[in-house]
């Protein structure tokens, strides 16, 4: 079997889909995307294509090593995201060629269904999604001014805590709610917010500060009993090694579109297990990424929960369905999904740009 062509498609609302074609007719699906850099990531895939064309796609780990290590300047969000999408597609081809799901190639199933969470900012949104079958959510801290200062006022801190209290009251204690600071809160304010939130038992505090600041994140982790989560902006096993060694988080959130694909995140999960940490894959992206995350979740022992924003309606022939907070692990070969080509064709192209956020009082740039 030989690879004949790599195709990328920019797909609404902000995604990139990849097809790797082979001379046997098997096509592998992947999702190589760095948010707001879709053209750049697609171009990176194009630059890797000459290495892959003509090669047997089934040597997945060998290709991962070659693509990563033959680049003198290694890693980073663009190159690692391109590699991640390629890796997904190669696993999809290998599973389809052998007629088995990817999780069987990774050692067989550790579970038959995978817990997922939804995103919601209001009690009304949460209650509506509970009716859809969700039992876990992620939200963000309410900001009275719309943005956060280096040091927020007591009123700003109280506003965020009271908003979370309303969510907890609305859904009760049997529903999990994680809260994502998105790395946009500064350390002093993050500590105050966490102290205020502790009484309402969030499932986790995600990116309480900028994700690259592992030393301060470890300090914050030592100061609270709440689980700290991080990882969406950490790349490869080498990036996660520091998180684990410093005790910066007990919930790791590698993104399979960014951290190195299925190959690398399986290794990250093994590293995390040695530190008694758990895996909650990050995924605010498309259904191919979700399918890859589900295959990973079905093959590791220390899985916690999977993020999703699309179950595949309007993209997959058979979208995922949530029941009692879980989706079933698909039994089809490879990633276990099929694109609805006609539906996807109607969604090609997008002009997504990231939000530009400024302080309303002085116009300075602020994190979002």
N, C-alpha and C positions, 0 to 999 in steps of 0.2 A: 504494500500500500504506500502511495506517495502523495504528498501534499501538492496540489496544483494551483491553488489561488487563495488569497486572503481578501475578504471584502468587509468594509466597515460601512455602517449606516447610522447617520445621526437621526435619532428617533425622539419625538415629543414625549415628555415635556423637556428633557434635558439630557438624554441618554445617548450612548453609542453602543450599538450591537455589532458583533463580529461573527462572520461565517468563515470557517476554514474548510475549503473543499478538498476532496481527495479523488484519486483516479478510480476508486471503487464505488463512488457515488455517495459515500457517507459524508455528511456535513456536520461539523462541530460548531456549537454555539458558545459565545463568550460575551462578556461585557467589559470592554476596556475603556474606562472613563475617569477623568479627573474633572470634577464639577467645575463648570464655567470655562473649561479648556478642552472642549470636545474636538475642535479642529486640530489642536496641537497633539492630543492623544492619538487621534486617528492617523495623523502623519507619522507618529512614532511607530505605530503598528506597520505602516507602509514601509518604513525604513528597516524593520526587522524581517519583512517578507522574503527578501533574497536569501537569507539564511535558511528559512524553512522550506521554501519551494523545492520540490524534488526529494525531500527527506521523508522517512517513515514517521508518521505522527505519533506512533505508539511509544516511542522512547521519551516519555513525558518529562521525567526528572532530568535526563540528559539534556533535553532542549532547554529546560529552565536554567540549568547551570551555564549552558553555552550563551544563551541570550543575556543573562545577568553578568557573567564574568568576562565575556569578550568585549564588553563596553568598558573602556578605560575609566570613564566617569560613571560610576555605578549608582544605582538607587535613585532616590528622589521620587516625588509624586508622579511625574509624567512617565518616566521610563518604567517604574514599577507597576503603574496602572496598565500600561500597554502589555507588559509581561503577564500581569494578572489575568487579563481577558484572554490572552493567547493560551495560558495554562488551563483555564476553564474549558476552552474549546477542544484542547487536546485530550483532556480527560473525557469529555463528551464523546469524541471519536473513539477512544479506546473502549469505553463502555459499550457503545453501539456495535463496534466490531466484534466484541466478545458476547454480546447479548445480555449484559448484566448492568445493574445500576452502578454508579461510581462508588457508592458506599461499600459494595461487595469487593471492589478492588482495593479498598482501604482497610479491609479486615472483617467486613461483615457488619450487620446492624447492631448498634448498641441500644436502639429504641425503635419503636414502630411509628411514633408520631412526634412532632416537634412543636414546642410552645412558641407562640409569636406574640408580639405586642403591637399596638396601634399608637398613633399620635393624637393627642387632644389637648386643647388649652382650656376648655370650659366644662362644667358639669354636664351640660346638655350634650356636648360631643361625646363624652365618656359614656353617658347613659345610652346614647344611640348605638355606640359601638358594642356595648355589652349585649344589646339585643342582637347584634350581628354575630356574637359568639366570642368576643374578646374578653379576657380576664386580666389583662395587664396593659399598661399604658406608659408612654413617656410624654412629659410635658417640659416646659421651660419656666424659669423664674419670671414672674410678672414684674415689669419695670414701670414705675410710676411716671418717669420722664421719657420712657421709650428706650433709654440707654443707661449704662452704668458708669459712675464716676470711679476714679481710683479709690476713693473712700466715700461710700454712700452714707447718706444721713440715716439716723434711726428711723425716720418716717419711711424712707425707701426700703429699708430692710423689713420693717413691720408690714409694709404693703405686700411684699413678695411672700412672706410667711403666711399672712392672712389669706392670700389667694390660694396657696397650696392647701391650707386648712379647709377651704370651701370644697375643693376637689375631694379631699379625704372624707369629709362629712357626706358628700353626695353619693359616693360609691361604697362607703363602708370599709371595714378592715379586711375583707376577704378578697379585695382587688389590689393588685400590685400597681404602684405608680413610681416610676423612676423620674428623676428630674435632671435635665441636661443644662448645665451652666454654659456650655458651648465654648469654654475657654475664654469667655468675654468678661468674666468677673475677676477683679484683682484680689490678691491673696487676703488682705485684711478684711475686705467685705465678704469674701467667700467663707471665711471662718465664722463671721457673724451670722451669715445666712444658714450655714450648716447647723450651728447651735440652735437657731430658731426652728429649723425643720425637724430636728431629731425627735421631738414629741409626736410627730405625725408619721414616723416610720416610712420614709421613702424606700423603695426597693434598692435604689442606688443613687449616688451623686455622680453624674457624668461630667468629665472635664471641668472640675471645679475652678481650674485656672488654665492658662495656656499650656497646651499638651506637651510642649518640649521641656517644660520646667519640672523635671522629675524629682529633683531634690525638695522643692517646696511642696509638690504634690504628696510626697512621702511624709513630710511634716504634717500636712493636713490630714492624711490618713491616720497618723498616730494620734491625732487630737479628737477623733470621733469614732463611735462604734458603728456608724453607717458605712456600708460598702462603698468604696471609691471605684469608679469605672473609667477607663480610658482606652484609646487605641485607634480611633478612626484616622488619626493623623500620625500614626506610627507605622513604619514600613519595615518589613522583613523580620526575621528572627533576631537580627542584631539590634534592631530598635527595641524590641520587646524584652530582650535580655536585661537591659538597663532598668526598665520598669519593674521587672520581677526582682532583680538583685537589690534594688533600693526600697522595695516594699511600697511602691507608689500606688498600687491598685491591687485589688483582689478579684476584680471582674475585668477581663481583657476583652476589648471590642475591635479586633482586627476586621478590616473591611476586605472582603475577598476580591473586590475590584481594585484595591490599592496596595494591600500588604504583601502580595505575591501569589495570589490565586489559591487554589485548593492545595497544591503541593506545599506551599510555604505555611499556610494557616494550620495545616495538619501538624507541622513541626512545632509551630507556636503553641498549639494546644498541648502537645506533649511536654514542652517546657513549662507551661502553666501548671500542668498536673503535678510536676515535681515540686512546685511551690504552693500546692494546695489552692491554686487559683482556678477560676472557672472562665468559660468562654461564652460571650454573648455577641455574636457577629453583628457588626454595624452594617446597615443597608438602607439608605434612603433613596435607593436607585430602583432598577427595573427587575422584571421577573426572572431574567436569566441569572442575575446575581442572587436573587432569592433562592432559585433552584440549586445553585452551587452551595449556598449556605446550608440548605436543608440536607444535601448529600453529606456535607461535613458534619453537621449535627448528628446525623444518623450513624456516624462512624467513630465518634469520640466519646469517652466516658464523662468528661467534665464540662458538658454543655449546660448552659443555663436557659437562654431564651434568644430568639431570633427577631431582629428588627425587620419591619417591612413597611412599604408605603403603597405597594401594588401587588395584589395577589394574582395579577396576570389578566384581569378582565380587559378585553379589547386588544390583547397581545398574544395570548396562548390559546390553543384549541381547547385545552382543558385547564381552566384557572384553578388555583388552589382554593380550598374551602375551609373556613375556620369553624370548628365545633368544640365547645367547652374550652376554648383558649388554644387549641392545637390544630395543626394541619397534618394530614397523613403523609408519610414518606412515600413518594411515588415509586412504583415497582418497575417502571419502564427502563429501558437500557440508557446508559449514559447519564445525563442530568435528569432524564425522565420527563422532559417537556417537548412540545412541538409548537413552533410559532404558527400563529394564524397569519399566514402571509398576506392575505387580502386586507385584514384589519391593520397590520403593521404598515402596509404600503400607503394607507391613508394618513399615516402619522409621520411620514418621513420629513426630516428637516426641522430645525428649531433655531430660535434666536435668543436662547436663554443667556441672561447676564446676571451676575451676582448683585445683591442689593448693595448700594453704596450708603453707608451709615455715618452720620456726623452728629456731634453734640449740638443739641438745639440752642444752647446758650452761647457757645463761642465758635461753633463751626469746625472744631477740630475733628479729625478722623477718630472713630471709635470702633472697637470690635463689635461684631454682630453675633 
